[in-house]
Amino acid sequence: MPRFSVVVPAHRVQGYLRECLESVLDQSFGDLELIVVDDASPDACAAIAAEYAQRDLRVQLVRRSERRGVGPARDAGAARATGEWLLFLDGDDVLLPGALAALDAALTPDVDVLLFGHDRTDWWETVRRPREDVTGDPHAVTVAAWNRLFRRTFWSERGLAFSLGAYEDVVPVRRATLLAGERVGSLDRACVRWRERRGGSFAKSPGREHFAVVGRYEELFAEGPEVTEKLFPYAVDHLLAVLDDPGRVVPGDRSAYFRAAAAMLRAHRPAAYTPMTDRQRVLLSASYGTYRALSRAGGRMKALRTALARRKKSVRARAMRVSYRADLRRSLDPRLAVYGAYWNRGVSCNPAAIHAKARELAPHIRGVWVVAGRHKHRVPPGVEYVIEGSRRYWQAMARATYLINNSSFPGGFTKRPGQVYLQTHHGTPLKKMGLDQRRYPAGTHGISFQKVLDHTDQWDYSLSANPHSTEVWERVYPAAYEALEAGYPRNDVYFTTKPDELARIREELGIGLDQKALLYAPTHRDYQKGFLPRLDLERFVAALGPSYVVLVRAHYFYGADAGLAAHPGLVDVTGHARVEDLCLAADALVTDYSSLMFDYACLDRPIITYAPDWQAYRLARGTYFDLLSGRPGETPGALATSEEELIALFRDGDWDTPETTALRAAFRERFCPYDDGGAAERVVRRLFLEGHPAAGRS
């Protein structure tokens, strides 16, 4: 029998679930079983849990065919449990390091319920410890299933179970604490980290479902006067806390909630109960008007701060061009779409592929590109464009119904209700992105993460190339957008290009009929200025011999060329308009940490990882997995960490073997599951030809 059974319900937490599960499995105290209950989650929760179950015998996955809620999911996990102690952990929270060892040391034979501390962190990773004493009154501790341990025999013999619906843990947690009586223990240590999310969690979803907390206490009070007298003061405070939380009860529902709570409390109020605060007295008096007056008096400073923030926003708005303000009052053009890519560098990437497919399938949509003045020469003939910051730019941004970009639009535009913003992204994340970058300040260069979140709040759809990306985007760009798992439109060409077109591309690049072409495409390093390849390219191409040609593609951050010395075996393709053409032309890709490897995997051609500074890169930028691990799904093929090793790979033929082919297949399966040549069509149909339930957010 394991010491601990950790039960994790999972529904729409794919961006957080891996960290949750790893926080359990990486505990120094390993005598545990981990039961993940997939509550019919529509995202990748079940697949993630299945992956961990396959690799660790301590993990088991319970699948539910229909969603019934977190309470029944926890019950299903508890029914499977065989451990001595039950620990309920939410799928978006984590166990802190050393938690299980500390809990094990605190358990004694005379304890049936053990309370322990927790802390909380927001999306900024600001950690706070609540001011509550777990060693004092056990009924005053935060009412939650995840901040206490239950002896499993105690739980089952008392018939404890979670409620169906919202506030599912109020009744069993309160009952357990009452039933345990003197057998309640405590550990004054934070063992769980509650991760507060910007959206997507019940605590951040205001609505009448929160009225359920009133019914939970009414259910407890129905058990008799002894229970009522014991729990009544805590019920009053709990109901007030829910009422005061704008993330739970919206202003329009506040009076109805107040009256429901007051009526229930007045019906069950023990004779001995005496309110201790003005707020408690007002709730028991059932005077909502008095409550509002009290709230206004207590919130004057908050109102002042809000007013100042609004004034600041108003000043910014007045600074906008008069013409833009006028355009914002005009109706949206249902046939206008504005595109942008790579911070206005031209027509490229996923937006370009979507634009091209829209001209074919949705010709009624007028597509306009935003480009910087210095890049307007990159716009192909026949493609309409506007210069960023110009009068026409602001007109287009004010009136377009559709906004498509792989980065962001300039100028701080005002997203209007009815506008639909598709964020396509421009790569699969190997390096840390979004809010995760806060842990790696060397690479942030003064990024305002508040502006990152403000931008994210504008998105209606977030395009995803694979489940890995969906998980990461959901966590590092937390907002209420819809994940569009359609694959990358820019990769369609890898499935649709004909042999004659491929021959033309190779000929234009000067690749001989009998030559093998290698595309060398290292990524940008935040801690390095300029293109400084960690490879003697002339030596490398000389070692390869005349049967090879090396196409060198420096990152676009470094300008239009790589500054190469003239050599017949080297071709500088940094300024080439379409990186997709370069991939099509290449027989193999040599790269380090560039996201190009994920796209190139669609071609099912050799990928050689040349990573001489892997440790420095990981420390400076952070990564989501170990590219050099050699594990299927992480390493795409042959590896080299020095120039000599790279040359030896090609000299000895080890760059393309059955082993590297197997690694490439696993890598492709993980990161290219949606890419099949039809991604652009799927996006166009979803965006322009079907309904938009997300439309109207602003």
Phi, psi and omega per residue, in radians:
M1 nan 2.161 3.100
P2 -1.190 2.737 3.137
R3 -1.216 -0.758 -3.073
F4 -2.169 2.415 2.915
S5 -1.937 1.967 -3.138
V6 -1.729 2.070 -3.087
V7 -1.848 2.160 -3.103
V8 -2.136 1.869 3.002
P9 -1.334 2.494 -3.058
A10 -2.349 2.066 3.035
H11 -2.638 2.036 3.130
R12 0.956 0.809 3.082
V13 -2.247 0.503 -3.030
Q14 -1.046 -0.522 3.136
G15 -1.285 -0.222 -3.051
Y16 -2.077 -0.290 -2.933
L17 -1.153 -0.685 -3.129
R18 -1.034 -0.814 -3.127
E19 -1.123 -0.630 3.088
C20 -1.070 -0.899 -3.090
L21 -1.132 -0.705 3.130
E22 -1.156 -0.563 3.121
S23 -1.128 -0.468 3.086
V24 -1.443 -0.864 -3.043
L25 -1.214 -0.416 -3.140
D26 -1.575 0.109 3.113
Q27 -1.086 2.521 3.107
S28 -1.142 -0.481 3.054
F29 -1.641 1.926 -2.969
G30 -1.828 0.108 -3.114
D31 -1.423 1.427 -3.015
L32 -2.658 2.849 2.878
E33 -2.197 2.516 -3.088
L34 -2.066 2.015 -3.083
I35 -1.931 1.947 3.125
V36 -1.752 2.173 -3.132
V37 -1.881 1.892 3.087
D38 -1.376 1.907 -3.096
D39 -1.518 1.024 -3.134
A40 0.899 0.766 -3.111
S41 -1.206 2.335 -3.105
P42 -1.387 -0.122 -3.128
D43 -1.721 -2.624 -3.017
A44 -1.628 0.277 -3.086
C45 -0.988 -0.823 -3.100
A46 -1.115 -0.713 -3.137
A47 -1.140 -0.685 3.117
I48 -1.124 -0.829 -3.141
A49 -1.094 -0.694 3.124
A50 -1.097 -0.640 3.112
E51 -1.079 -0.764 3.136
Y52 -1.233 -0.621 3.113
A53 -1.129 -0.574 -3.133
Q54 -1.250 -0.579 -3.055
R55 -1.631 -0.305 -3.075
D56 -2.371 2.065 -3.083
L57 -1.142 -0.261 3.125
R58 -1.352 -0.170 -3.060
V59 -1.798 2.359 2.990
Q60 -2.320 2.557 -3.113
L61 -1.938 2.238 3.040
V62 -1.899 2.082 -3.126
R63 -1.760 2.388 3.075
R64 -2.006 2.348 -3.043
S65 -1.327 -0.408 3.079
E66 -2.442 2.643 -3.088
R67 -1.350 2.308 3.082
R68 -2.172 -0.095 3.094
G69 1.897 2.914 -3.030
V70 -1.164 -0.574 3.138
G71 -1.082 -1.020 3.082
P72 -1.033 -0.547 3.099
A73 -1.134 -0.756 3.073
R74 -1.094 -0.720 3.120
D75 -1.051 -0.709 3.131
A76 -1.104 -0.677 3.094
G77 -1.183 -0.727 3.133
A78 -1.107 -0.604 3.124
A79 -1.155 -0.499 3.123
R80 -1.481 -0.291 -2.984
A81 -1.172 2.536 3.074
T82 -2.176 -0.011 -3.082
G83 -1.327 2.932 3.130
E84 -1.277 -0.584 -3.085
W85 -2.214 2.484 3.107
L86 -1.760 2.287 3.038
L87 -2.246 2.090 3.140
F88 -1.719 2.096 -3.091
L89 -2.169 2.228 3.122
D90 -1.268 2.609 -3.033
G91 -1.187 -0.238 3.089
D92 -1.882 0.195 3.064
D93 -1.936 3.076 -3.129
V94 -2.411 2.648 2.941
L95 -1.460 2.302 3.139
L96 -1.311 2.644 -3.129
P97 -0.959 2.381 3.115
G98 1.364 0.073 -3.058
A99 -1.105 -0.847 -3.070
L100 -1.159 -0.629 3.091
A101 -1.121 -0.714 3.125
A102 -1.175 -0.710 3.114
L103 -1.137 -0.742 3.123
D104 -1.035 -0.727 -3.123
A105 -1.191 -0.459 -3.085
A106 -1.505 -0.233 -3.065
L107 -1.387 2.406 3.105
T108 -2.302 2.819 -3.105
P109 -1.077 -0.385 -3.085
D110 -1.667 0.357 3.132
V111 -2.070 2.305 3.040
D112 -1.921 -0.473 3.093
V113 -2.315 2.237 3.137
L114 -2.064 2.044 3.057
L115 -1.465 2.528 3.058
F116 -2.505 2.854 -3.089
G117 -1.396 2.926 3.065
H118 -2.568 2.848 2.932
D119 -2.188 3.095 -3.106
R120 -2.417 2.603 3.106
T121 -2.357 2.524 3.086
D122 -1.703 -3.028 -3.104
W123 -1.213 -0.204 3.045
W124 -1.552 0.000 -3.104
E125 1.133 0.525 3.013
T126 -1.477 2.017 -3.063
V127 -1.657 2.284 3.114
R128 -2.290 2.516 3.075
R129 -1.832 2.090 3.137
P130 -1.030 2.592 3.121
R131 -1.518 1.357 3.063
E132 -2.430 2.542 -3.073
D133 -1.789 1.815 -3.119
V134 -1.289 -0.226 -3.139
T135 -1.568 -0.079 -3.126
G136 -1.694 -2.200 -3.108
D137 -1.206 1.998 -3.079
P138 -1.150 -0.415 -3.132
H139 -1.365 -0.264 -3.120
A140 -1.536 -0.132 3.137
V141 -1.291 2.592 3.109
T142 -0.778 2.258 -3.105
V143 -1.389 1.779 -3.131
A144 -2.731 2.665 3.103
A145 -1.362 -0.374 -2.962
W146 -1.642 0.084 3.118
N147 -2.009 0.503 3.100
R148 -2.777 2.675 3.052
L149 -1.788 2.547 3.083
F150 -2.151 2.277 2.998
R151 -1.106 2.230 -2.982
R152 -1.096 -0.686 3.125
T153 -1.156 -0.642 3.073
F154 -1.087 -0.783 -3.129
W155 -1.058 -0.838 -3.066
S156 -1.300 -0.718 -3.111
E157 -1.166 -0.523 3.111
R158 -1.481 -0.011 3.129
G159 1.128 0.562 -3.117
L160 -1.300 2.424 3.136
A161 -2.723 2.693 -3.134
F162 -1.421 2.666 3.135
S163 -1.345 2.785 3.061
L164 -1.562 2.177 -3.141
G165 1.863 -2.852 -3.040
A166 -1.265 2.750 -3.116
Y167 0.918 0.799 -3.042
E168 -1.189 -0.326 -3.064
D169 -1.699 -0.125 -3.088
V170 -1.044 -0.895 -3.063
V171 -1.161 -0.929 -3.104
P172 -1.164 -0.607 3.141
V173 -1.195 -0.790 3.105
R174 -1.105 -0.778 3.138
R175 -1.063 -0.791 -3.105
A176 -1.052 -0.731 -3.121
T177 -1.153 -0.685 3.101
L178 -1.167 -0.809 -3.083
L179 -1.164 -0.604 -3.119
A180 -1.218 -0.553 3.097
G181 0.972 -2.050 -3.121
E182 -1.293 -0.136 -3.104
R183 -1.660 0.492 3.031
V184 -1.729 2.147 3.093
G185 -1.880 3.113 -3.117
S186 -2.637 2.657 3.062
L187 -2.359 1.987 -3.105
D188 -1.449 1.207 3.124
R189 -2.628 2.431 3.082
A190 -1.298 2.060 -3.126
C191 -1.949 -0.416 -3.134
V192 -2.143 2.455 3.020
R193 -1.872 2.004 3.092
W194 -1.472 2.068 -3.106
R195 -1.655 1.919 3.112
E196 -1.346 2.224 -3.081
R197 -1.819 2.663 3.115
R198 -1.202 -0.520 -3.115
G199 -2.904 2.893 3.081
G200 1.638 -0.201 3.118
S201 -1.798 2.802 -3.131
F202 -1.080 -0.659 -3.121
A203 -1.145 -0.318 3.138
K204 -1.952 0.365 -3.127
S205 -2.128 1.485 -3.099
P206 -1.144 2.559 3.133
G207 2.865 3.108 -3.061
R208 -1.296 -0.127 3.039
E209 -1.053 -0.440 -3.120
H210 -1.275 -0.228 3.043
F211 -1.116 -0.309 -3.083
A212 -1.055 -0.445 -3.125
V213 -1.096 -0.541 3.094
V214 -1.099 -0.796 3.133
G215 -1.128 -0.552 3.139
R216 -1.114 -0.767 3.133
Y217 -1.245 -0.560 3.072
E218 -1.113 -0.644 3.083
E219 -1.111 -0.710 3.117
L220 -1.189 -0.736 -3.108
F221 -1.150 -0.437 3.128
A222 -1.188 -0.216 -3.129
E223 -1.352 -0.155 3.053
G224 2.339 2.864 -3.066
P225 -1.118 -0.516 -3.132
E226 -1.157 -0.762 3.092
V227 -1.143 -0.761 -3.112
T228 -1.058 -0.824 -3.114
E229 -1.084 -0.618 -3.112
K230 -1.280 -0.720 -2.988
L231 -1.696 -0.215 -2.999
F232 -0.984 -0.824 -3.132
P233 -1.052 -0.637 -3.129
Y234 -1.277 -0.584 3.085
A235 -1.108 -0.752 3.128
V236 -1.014 -0.843 -3.114
D237 -1.158 -0.683 3.137
H238 -1.135 -0.783 -3.136
L239 -1.132 -0.645 3.076
L240 -1.166 -0.689 3.135
A241 -1.086 -0.716 3.094
V242 -1.148 -0.729 -3.139
L243 -1.063 -0.671 -3.062
D244 -1.403 -0.154 -3.064
D245 -1.599 1.913 -3.134
P246 -1.150 -0.294 3.081
G247 -1.350 -0.102 -3.118
R248 -2.059 -0.885 -3.109
V249 -2.034 2.035 -3.129
V250 -1.345 2.750 -3.109
P251 -0.917 -0.668 -3.107
G252 -1.166 -0.373 -3.139
D253 -1.770 -0.075 -2.963
R254 -1.114 -0.741 -3.110
S255 -1.155 -0.690 3.134
A256 -1.144 -0.720 3.104
Y257 -1.114 -0.812 -3.123
F258 -0.973 -0.811 -3.084
R259 -1.192 -0.647 3.110
A260 -1.149 -0.766 3.133
A261 -1.145 -0.771 -3.118
A262 -1.101 -0.744 -3.131
A263 -1.105 -0.753 3.135
M264 -1.122 -0.760 -3.115
L265 -1.171 -0.712 3.134
R266 -1.127 -0.577 -3.130
A267 -1.236 -0.444 -3.055
H268 -2.028 0.111 -3.041
R269 -1.072 2.134 3.081
P270 -1.204 2.604 -3.119
A271 -1.084 -0.527 -3.063
A272 -1.464 -0.088 -3.062
Y273 -1.364 2.261 3.083
T274 -2.167 2.083 3.112
P275 -1.064 2.481 -3.089
M276 -1.837 -0.327 -3.099
T277 -2.228 2.861 3.113
D278 -1.066 -0.694 -3.103
R279 -1.147 -0.714 3.090
Q280 -1.104 -0.759 3.140
R281 -1.095 -0.725 -3.119
V282 -1.141 -0.718 3.134
L283 -1.105 -0.719 3.134
L284 -1.244 -0.412 3.121
S285 -1.389 -0.261 3.130
A286 1.134 0.464 3.104
S287 -1.783 1.726 -3.107
Y288 -1.180 -0.608 3.110
G289 -1.041 -0.743 3.108
T290 -1.137 -0.696 3.105
Y291 -1.059 -0.758 3.133
R292 -1.091 -0.752 3.129
A293 -1.089 -0.721 3.118
L294 -1.126 -0.720 3.135
S295 -1.144 -0.697 3.130
R296 -1.116 -0.727 -3.135
A297 -1.110 -0.706 -3.118
G298 -1.337 -0.257 -3.059
G299 -1.917 0.365 -3.089
R300 -1.109 -0.718 3.134
M301 -1.151 -0.697 3.106
K302 -1.108 -0.714 3.119
A303 -1.108 -0.665 3.126
L304 -1.114 -0.777 3.117
R305 -1.095 -0.706 3.119
T306 -1.103 -0.738 -3.136
A307 -1.107 -0.696 3.115
L308 -1.134 -0.703 3.122
A309 -1.124 -0.702 3.118
R310 -1.149 -0.665 3.130
R311 -1.121 -0.734 3.116
K312 -1.063 -0.748 3.118
K313 -1.129 -0.663 3.136
S314 -1.138 -0.679 3.118
V315 -1.094 -0.744 3.106
R316 -1.075 -0.717 -3.115
A317 -1.127 -0.698 -3.138
R318 -1.156 -0.441 3.136
A319 -1.284 -0.244 3.094
M320 -1.087 2.712 3.109
R321 -1.051 2.474 3.129
V322 -1.026 -0.656 -3.130
S323 -1.143 -0.658 3.123
Y324 -1.152 -0.707 3.099
R325 -1.073 -0.667 3.122
A326 -1.170 -0.711 3.139
D327 -1.144 -0.567 3.126
L328 -1.147 -0.376 3.117
R329 -1.506 -0.165 3.109
R330 -1.460 2.795 -3.125
S331 -1.235 2.694 3.075
L332 -1.211 2.589 3.071
D333 -1.596 1.909 -3.065
P334 -1.178 -0.136 -3.116
R335 -1.925 0.195 -3.067
L336 -1.942 2.249 3.060
A337 -2.181 2.339 3.098
V338 -1.911 2.287 -3.104
Y339 -2.011 2.630 3.020
G340 -2.651 2.721 3.140
A341 -2.649 2.430 3.034
Y342 0.834 0.901 3.073
W343 0.945 0.837 2.966
N344 1.240 0.581 -3.112
R345 -1.538 -0.118 3.126
G346 2.501 -2.870 -3.087
V347 -1.711 1.866 -3.059
S348 -2.845 3.098 2.984
C349 1.075 -2.737 -3.082
N350 -1.029 -0.748 3.093
P351 -1.004 -0.651 3.133
A352 -1.137 -0.726 3.128
A353 -1.164 -0.652 3.095
I354 -1.176 -0.747 3.125
H355 -1.037 -0.786 -3.137
A356 -1.117 -0.746 -3.129
K357 -1.225 -0.581 3.106
A358 -1.138 -0.628 3.112
R359 -1.114 -0.474 -3.141
E360 -1.493 -0.828 -3.012
L361 -1.676 -0.435 -3.121
A362 -2.315 1.119 -3.058
P363 -1.118 -0.242 3.102
H364 -1.285 -0.234 3.127
I365 -1.534 2.146 3.095
R366 -1.559 2.057 -3.104
G367 -1.743 2.241 3.136
V368 -2.174 2.299 -3.121
W369 -1.725 2.528 3.025
V370 -1.760 2.153 3.126
V371 -2.374 2.672 3.022
A372 -1.298 2.624 -3.106
G373 -0.970 -0.650 -3.097
R374 -1.295 -0.160 -3.129
H375 -1.973 0.155 -3.056
K376 -1.145 -0.381 3.107
H377 -1.191 -0.254 -3.141
R378 -1.466 -0.137 -3.115
V379 -1.359 2.157 -3.118
P380 -1.114 2.676 3.082
P381 -1.006 2.448 3.102
G382 1.524 -0.033 3.118
V383 -1.796 2.152 -3.129
E384 -1.300 2.452 3.137
Y385 -2.576 2.834 3.019
V386 -2.261 2.650 3.120
I387 -1.521 2.305 -3.106
E388 -0.943 2.401 3.106
G389 1.436 -0.127 -3.111
S390 -1.396 2.942 3.093
R391 -1.014 -0.735 -3.138
R392 -1.173 -0.568 3.086
Y393 -1.081 -0.878 -3.104
W394 -1.147 -0.595 3.060
Q395 -1.072 -0.826 -3.112
A396 -1.121 -0.747 -3.115
M397 -1.173 -0.526 -3.135
A398 -1.318 -0.521 -2.946
R399 -1.969 -0.232 -3.099
A400 -1.184 2.425 3.038
T401 -1.429 -0.552 -3.050
Y402 -2.045 2.366 3.102
L403 -2.227 2.141 -3.086
I404 -2.260 2.179 -3.104
N405 -2.660 2.666 3.041
N406 -1.821 0.055 3.081
S407 -2.447 -1.725 3.103
S408 -2.736 2.750 3.084
F409 -1.536 2.559 -3.072
P410 -1.413 2.767 2.879
G411 1.623 -0.027 3.135
G412 1.155 0.892 -3.120
F413 -1.176 2.813 3.102
T414 -1.694 1.972 3.095
K415 -1.317 2.213 -3.054
R416 -1.662 2.649 2.977
P417 -0.986 2.333 -3.113
G418 1.749 -0.351 3.059
Q419 -1.359 2.499 -3.096
V420 -2.054 2.055 -3.049
Y421 -1.916 2.087 3.041
L422 -1.822 2.038 3.018
Q423 -1.645 2.006 -3.052
T424 -1.584 -0.295 -3.009
H425 1.060 3.035 -3.126
H426 -2.449 0.570 3.061
G427 2.909 2.857 3.029
T428 -1.546 2.321 -3.030
P429 -1.357 1.990 2.844
L430 -1.640 -0.827 3.113
K431 -1.438 2.766 -3.127
K432 -1.109 2.478 -3.072
M433 -2.308 2.913 3.014
G434 0.939 -2.359 -3.089
L435 -1.116 -0.398 3.104
D436 -1.140 -0.372 -3.139
Q437 -1.190 -0.292 -3.111
R438 -1.076 -0.419 3.130
R439 -1.391 -0.139 -3.069
Y440 -2.252 1.247 -3.027
P441 -1.101 -0.356 -3.136
A442 -1.090 -0.422 -3.098
G443 -1.848 0.079 -3.056
T444 -1.541 -0.527 3.087
H445 0.888 0.840 3.040
G446 1.360 0.324 3.113
I447 -1.023 2.342 2.988
S448 -1.556 1.905 -3.110
F449 -1.270 -0.383 3.018
Q450 -1.154 -0.685 3.087
K451 -1.164 -0.607 3.059
V452 -1.036 -0.791 3.134
L453 -1.203 -0.665 3.098
D454 -1.058 -0.699 3.107
H455 -1.172 -0.767 -3.132
T456 -1.053 -0.625 -3.140
D457 -1.097 -0.308 3.136
Q458 -1.427 -0.328 -3.039
W459 -1.241 2.453 2.953
D460 -1.791 -0.599 3.118
Y461 -2.311 2.489 3.050
S462 -2.127 1.973 -3.090
L463 -1.282 2.395 -3.108
S464 -2.235 2.410 -3.137
A465 -1.615 -0.303 -3.058
N466 -2.930 2.871 3.135
P467 -1.040 -0.599 3.100
H468 -1.012 -0.810 3.138
S469 -1.118 -0.749 -3.137
T470 -1.002 -0.785 3.134
E471 -1.065 -0.817 -3.075
V472 -1.179 -0.844 -3.106
W473 -1.015 -0.716 -3.085
E474 -1.055 -0.627 -3.084
R475 -1.510 -0.747 -3.012
V476 -1.534 -0.282 3.016
Y477 -2.170 1.194 -3.022
P478 -1.280 2.065 3.096
A479 -2.888 -3.076 -2.997
A480 -1.677 0.420 3.131
Y481 -1.286 2.953 3.088
E482 -1.800 2.271 3.077
A483 -1.283 2.217 3.135
L484 -1.879 1.653 -3.067
E485 -1.544 1.474 -3.040
A486 -2.143 -0.108 -3.009
G487 1.575 3.000 -3.121
Y488 -1.663 2.069 3.126
P489 -0.977 -0.585 -3.117
R490 -1.113 -0.346 -3.121
N491 -1.529 -0.082 -3.138
D492 -0.995 -0.603 -3.073
V493 -1.086 -0.425 -3.130
Y494 -1.225 -0.272 -3.139
F495 -1.907 -0.251 -3.014
T496 -1.995 -0.202 -3.102
T497 -1.229 2.283 -3.118
K498 -1.477 2.766 -3.122
P499 -0.990 -0.674 -3.119
D500 -1.182 -0.609 3.090
E501 -1.198 -0.672 3.110
L502 -1.119 -0.724 3.111
A503 -1.086 -0.683 3.138
R504 -1.119 -0.750 -3.131
I505 -1.084 -0.792 -3.131
R506 -1.124 -0.684 3.132
E507 -1.123 -0.748 3.141
E508 -1.120 -0.494 3.120
L509 -1.494 -0.045 3.100
G510 1.391 0.425 3.129
I511 -1.535 2.160 -3.122
G512 -1.209 2.758 -3.108
L513 -1.053 -0.595 -3.094
D514 -1.744 0.148 -3.110
Q515 -1.662 2.602 2.965
K516 -1.696 2.330 -3.125
A517 -1.822 2.243 3.036
L518 -1.901 2.273 3.047
L519 -1.685 2.003 3.087
Y520 -1.745 1.973 -3.026
A521 -2.373 1.400 3.080
P522 -1.313 2.717 -3.113
T523 -1.596 3.026 3.066
H524 -1.275 2.537 3.030
R525 -2.048 2.196 -3.084
D526 -1.119 -0.434 -3.062
Y527 -1.698 0.298 -3.066
Q528 -2.418 2.363 3.083
K529 -1.756 2.325 3.091
G530 1.414 2.902 -3.133
F531 -1.483 1.852 -3.128
L532 -2.203 1.409 -3.091
P533 -1.115 2.395 3.118
R534 -1.519 0.847 -3.090
L535 -2.735 2.236 3.032
D536 -1.337 1.686 -3.002
L537 -1.120 -0.649 3.128
E538 -1.155 -0.716 3.100
R539 -1.133 -0.723 -3.110
F540 -1.092 -0.845 -3.087
V541 -1.236 -0.523 3.075
A542 -1.165 -0.670 3.125
A543 -1.197 -0.561 3.135
L544 -1.217 -0.630 -3.127
G545 1.599 3.025 -3.022
P546 -1.199 -0.213 3.140
S547 -1.370 -0.050 3.135
Y548 -2.098 2.630 2.933
V549 -2.290 2.420 -3.098
V550 -1.932 2.067 3.043
L551 -1.570 2.109 -3.063
V552 -1.839 2.105 -3.116
R553 -2.099 1.778 3.046
A554 -1.330 2.705 3.131
H555 -1.072 2.559 -3.074
Y556 -1.101 -0.297 3.086
F557 -1.099 -0.425 -2.981
Y558 -1.634 0.029 3.089
G559 1.908 -2.837 -2.981
A560 -1.579 -0.157 3.123
D561 -2.590 2.874 -3.096
A562 -1.679 -0.021 3.115
G563 1.160 0.693 -3.073
L564 -1.428 2.633 2.970
A565 -1.280 2.632 -3.136
A566 -1.141 2.267 3.125
H567 -2.782 2.341 -3.080
P568 -1.120 -0.378 -3.127
G569 -1.654 0.000 -3.125
L570 -2.054 2.312 3.097
V571 -2.211 2.085 3.123
D572 -1.427 1.944 -3.099
V573 -2.019 0.386 -3.126
T574 -1.038 -0.671 -3.105
G575 -1.522 0.051 -3.135
H576 -1.109 2.404 -3.007
A577 -1.178 -0.538 -3.016
R578 -2.227 1.897 3.113
V579 -1.157 -0.453 3.106
E580 -1.062 -0.665 3.098
D581 -1.114 -0.671 3.134
L582 -1.135 -0.701 3.097
C583 -1.136 -0.737 3.123
L584 -1.076 -0.630 -3.089
A585 -1.332 -0.420 -3.002
A586 -1.487 2.412 3.055
D587 -1.426 -0.320 3.108
A588 -2.773 2.719 3.114
L589 -1.973 2.278 2.999
V590 -1.974 2.033 -3.119
T591 -2.586 3.052 3.099
D592 -1.896 -1.431 -3.045
Y593 -2.153 0.292 -3.102
S594 -1.209 2.443 3.081
S595 -1.200 -0.122 3.070
L596 -1.030 -0.468 -3.119
M597 -1.066 -0.597 -3.110
F598 -1.220 -0.633 3.097
D599 -1.277 -0.756 -3.107
Y600 -1.090 -0.476 3.131
A601 -1.050 -0.406 3.095
C602 -1.041 -0.520 -3.094
L603 -1.377 -0.228 -3.119
D604 0.982 0.793 3.061
R605 -2.063 2.804 -3.047
P606 -1.002 2.420 3.046
I607 -2.127 2.145 -3.127
I608 -1.933 2.130 3.128
T609 -1.609 2.048 3.074
Y610 -1.961 1.822 -2.972
A611 -2.266 1.319 -3.107
P612 -1.302 -0.266 -3.093
D613 -2.192 0.657 -3.053
W614 -0.986 -0.824 -3.090
Q615 -1.131 -0.714 3.108
A616 -1.117 -0.714 -3.137
Y617 -1.137 -0.773 -3.132
R618 -1.112 -0.699 -3.129
L619 -1.208 -0.656 -3.083
A620 -1.412 -0.616 -2.993
R621 -2.035 -0.463 -3.090
G622 1.356 2.514 3.132
T623 -2.397 2.790 -3.099
Y624 -1.573 -0.291 3.041
F625 -2.735 2.945 -3.052
D626 -1.585 1.745 -3.097
L627 -1.058 -0.462 -3.070
L628 -1.732 0.222 -3.048
S629 -1.210 -0.461 -3.041
G630 1.419 0.057 -3.125
R631 -1.472 2.482 3.069
P632 -1.019 2.355 -3.116
G633 1.602 -0.161 3.101
E634 -2.069 -0.722 -3.131
T635 -1.824 2.169 -3.021
P636 -1.469 -0.113 -3.111
G637 2.953 -2.489 -3.098
A638 -1.146 2.629 -3.092
L639 -2.156 2.511 2.994
A640 -2.552 2.378 3.114
T641 -2.022 0.078 3.062
S642 -2.541 2.829 -3.138
E643 -1.073 -0.681 3.140
E644 -1.120 -0.730 3.126
E645 -1.126 -0.659 -3.141
L646 -1.145 -0.796 3.126
I647 -1.100 -0.691 -3.137
A648 -1.123 -0.617 3.118
L649 -0.998 -0.764 -3.113
F650 -1.408 -0.574 3.117
R651 -1.145 -0.685 -3.053
D652 -1.682 -0.060 3.129
G653 1.405 0.208 -3.085
D654 -1.430 -0.016 3.135
W655 -1.317 -0.296 -3.120
D656 -2.521 1.654 -3.090
T657 -2.297 2.974 3.048
P658 -0.996 -0.590 3.140
E659 -1.192 -0.773 3.131
T660 -1.217 -0.532 3.079
T661 -1.135 -0.693 3.112
A662 -1.157 -0.716 3.084
L663 -1.080 -0.733 -3.135
R664 -1.112 -0.673 3.141
A665 -1.108 -0.755 3.130
A666 -1.164 -0.683 3.117
F667 -1.114 -0.764 3.140
R668 -1.146 -0.679 -3.141
E669 -1.116 -0.653 -3.118
R670 -1.325 -0.700 -2.953
F671 -1.875 -0.110 3.136
C672 -2.214 0.643 -3.015
P673 -1.228 -0.412 -3.083
Y674 -1.749 -0.232 -3.070
D675 -1.365 2.063 -3.115
D676 -2.595 0.168 -3.108
G677 1.690 -0.100 -3.091
G678 -2.046 0.275 -3.075
A679 -1.130 -0.788 -3.107
A680 -1.062 -0.723 3.127
E681 -1.125 -0.714 3.119
R682 -1.073 -0.726 -3.128
V683 -1.191 -0.771 -3.124
V684 -1.080 -0.762 3.140
R685 -1.142 -0.699 -3.141
R686 -1.186 -0.702 -3.013
L687 -1.425 -0.797 -2.981
F688 -1.831 -0.408 -2.978
L689 -1.996 -0.107 3.094
E690 -2.099 3.133 3.137
G691 -1.273 2.900 -3.118
H692 -2.265 1.478 3.133
P693 -1.065 -0.380 -3.126
A694 -1.495 -0.187 -3.060
A695 -1.087 2.531 3.083
G696 1.814 -0.233 3.059
R697 -1.220 2.564 3.116
S698 -2.483 nan nan
